[in-house]
Amino acid sequence: MSQSPEEPQALPPIRRIADDLRRRIAAGEFMPGTRLPSTRLLAAAYSVDPKTIYRSIALLKESGQVVSRQGAGVYVPEPRSTIRREPQRRYQWEKDRAQLPLAERQETGTGEYDTGRRRDELDFPARFQKVTASPDVAERMGIAPGTELLRRLYRTTVREEKAPLSLITSYIPYDLAAKNPDLLDEGREPWPGGTMHQLKTVGVEIDRIVDESHSRPPTLEEQAALQLTSGWPVLELHKISYSVEDVVVEYSQVILPGDRTTLRYTVQLERWPS
């Protein structure tokens, strides 16, 4: 009787060894943070040439099961915080929260909402700068190139992981933000109630938010900043917020790590007439 191509014995040695190592990692034989045996030891254990082990390990690196540390070998990575963005629920939650008293707004924010982490587990570095709109940003915001904007860089980080959850670049018309000088002060971040409450302080109510996303290979800077697993893309999200006057009041570019981000959408459909 011929072997099924799905049976382990029928797989090429490179794939068979990679699958076995993957199984052993999942079973806890190699725990997160621990080093895999050397290439020489693995080659002897599997009775193959070291080149076969190199190629098997390369498959595991591509899928994020292992990572190389310069001069220190191959390791099972420590688990990283995952991100789940649910725009339909998240944006309404943000808008409702903007109406709450200060004490309630201070309890939690979008970083905690997306990760399930506590506020004391997160750091909230932010950097603000007055800039002029590039042609690309101007087109997305429906304004003239060169318009003055407040650019805000957010790098919310889980303290124990030392890498940001995402790379967020947010733009608000400078004249709008300047109506409340506190909005120009990066030292006031994290702002209780987030951007929707900030805009509320200058008389703006958000009517709708348009999200547009796609995946792409990361730049070298993005891969290093996010400590992105080799071979994984980033998710690039463009978020445009419109006021009830149908004016773009905030635009964000959000870069999310593809190896630990889930975008979840629920679309409520109208019912057929009975």
N, C-alpha and C positions, 0 to 999 in steps of 0.2 A: 504494500500500500504506500503511495507516494506521500511525502510530507506536505502539510499545508504551509504556504509561505508565511503564515502568521506564527508558526511554532518557533520557539526560541532557537532550536537547533538549526533551523533553516536560515537564520539571519546571518549576515556577514559578521565576522568577529568584532569589528569596530562598533557596530550597532548593538550586538549582543552584550558586549562588555559595558557600554554606556548605559544600556537598559538595566543591567544588573547593579551597577553603581547607583543609578537613580533609585532603584528599589531599596537598596541598602540605606541610602540617605533617608528616604521616606520612612523606613522602618526604625530609624533612630540609631542604627549601628554607627553612623558618623553624625554626631550632633552638631547643631549650629555653632560656628566659631572654632570647630576642630579641624585639624589638618588631615588631608587624605594621605594614605601611605605613599611613599616615593614611587616614582615611575619604575625604578628597578624592582621594588617589592611587588608592585601590581603586575608587572610583566611576568615575574616568577609565579605569582599566584594564579594567573590566568593562562600560563604557558604560551605566551605570545611574545613577539618582538616589541621592544620599547616604543618603536614608531607607532605600533597599533594602539598602545596606551595613550600616546600623545594625541592621536586623532580621536580616540574615544573621549578623552578629557575635553577636547575642543568642542565636541557636540554638547557636553554638559555645560560648558561656558556659554555657548550660544543660547541655551535655554535658561540660563541663570541659576542652575543647580550648584555650580561651584564658581569660585573666583580665584584669580591669581593674585598673590601678594609678592611684590618685587623682592626677589632674593630669599623668600620665605616659604615658597611652595604653593600648593593648591588647597583652598579651604572651602568648607561649607559656610555660606554667608549667614550672618545673623539675620533674623527676621526683621523686616522694615515695616513701619506703619503704612497701612493701606489707606487709600483715599476713595471715597464713594460720593460722587456728586449726583444729586437728584434735583435738577434745576426746577422742575415743577413745584416740588415741595419746598425746596431751599429758598427760592426767591420770595415766595409768599411768607415763609417763616421770617425772613429778614425784614420784610415790609411791616409785618405785624409787630415785630420786636422793636422797630423804630418808634413805636407809639408808647412803649412801656416806660415806667419810671426808671431813673438812673440805676437804682440798686438792682433791679431785675436785669437791665441791660448789661451790667457788669458781670453777671454770673457766667455767661458763656458767649461764644462768638462762632464765626463760620469755621475757624480752624478746628475747634472742638466738634462742631456739627459734622464736618466731613470725615473726621478721623475717629471719633469716639473717645478722644483723649481729654484729660482734665486740663484746665487752664494752667495749673502749676507745673504741668509737664511740658509746656510750650514756651518758646521765646518768640518775640515778635519784632525782629529788626525791620526798620523801614527807613527809606531815604527819599527825601523830597527835593525837587529842583524845578525852577522856572525854566521852561523850554519853549521853543516855537514848533508848531505842528509841521511834521514832515509831510510830503505829498500823500504817502500811504495812510497815515493817521488822519490827515485832513479829509481824505475821501471817505473814510469810515465814519467820521464824525459829522460829515456834511458841512464843513467849515472851510475857510480859505487857507491854503498853505501859508505858514508864517504866523498864524494866530497864536497868541500866547496861551500856554497851558501849564497847569501844575502836574508834573510827572511824579508819580509815587511808585517806588519799588518796594515790594513786600516779599520777605523771605522767611515766613513763619517756619519755625524749626522745632522738631522734637528734641529736647535737650540731650537725651542719651544717644541720639543718632548723629548729631553734628552736621546734618545736611538738610536743606529746606524741603518742605513738602512739595512746593511748586515754586515757579518763578513768575511773579505777577508784576506787570507793568500797567499802571492805571493812569488815565489822563482825565482831568477835569478842566473846563475853561477857567483860566486864571482869574478873570474878572468875577466869575461866579464864586469861586472858592474864597476870594479876597473879601467878600461881603462879611465873612466871619473869620477874622485873623487867626483864630485858633485852628482853623483848617489848614493853615500853612505851616503848622508846627509839627514836625515829625516826632517830636518828643511826647506828643499826646497819644501816640499809638501804643497799644491797641485802643481804638476809639470805641467806647461802649455803644453798641448799636450799629457799628460799621458805617459803610458809605451811605446807606439809605438814611440813617439818622443824621449824618453829617450834612447831607443835602437838605434834609428837613429843616435844619437850623438856618438855611438861607432861603426857605420858602419853596423848596422843590419837592414835589411828590412824584415818585416813579409810576409810570403807567404800564410799561411793558419792558421786557428785556429780550433781546434777540441774541441767541447763541449760534455760533458757527464753528465747527471743529473738524479737524482732519489730523491724520498721523503723518509723520515724516521722520527721517533720520535726524538724530540730534546733532547740533554743532559740538565741536570739541569742548567749548566752554560750558554748554548745557550738560553734556555727559559728565564732566568733572564736577560741576556744581551740585547736580542731583545725585551723584554717585550712582549713575545709571548702569544697570547690568549690561554687559557687552551684548550687542546684537538686538537690543530692544529699541523701539522708536520712542519718540515723545508724542504726546497729544497736544496739539496747538489749538487753543480755544480763544475765539474772539467774542467778547461779550459787550454788547452795546445797550445802554440804558436810555430809554426815552422818558421824558417828563409827560405829565398830563397835557402839556401844551404842544406835544409832538416835537420836542427839541431834544437832540442828543446831549445829555448832561454828564455822561461818563462813558469812557471806553476802556476796556481792559484786554490785554493780551496775556493769557495764562498758559504757561508751559508746564505740563504734567508728565511725570515719569510713567512710561507705558508699561513698566513691569509691575506696577502696584496701584494702578488707577482703574476704577470702574465708573463708567458713565451710565447712569440708570435713568430711564425715561418712562413715565406712565402717561399715556394719552387717554384722557377721558372722552368717550364718544357720545354724541347725542343719541338718544333712543328713538327708535322708529315709533311713529304714532300708533297707538293701540287701535 
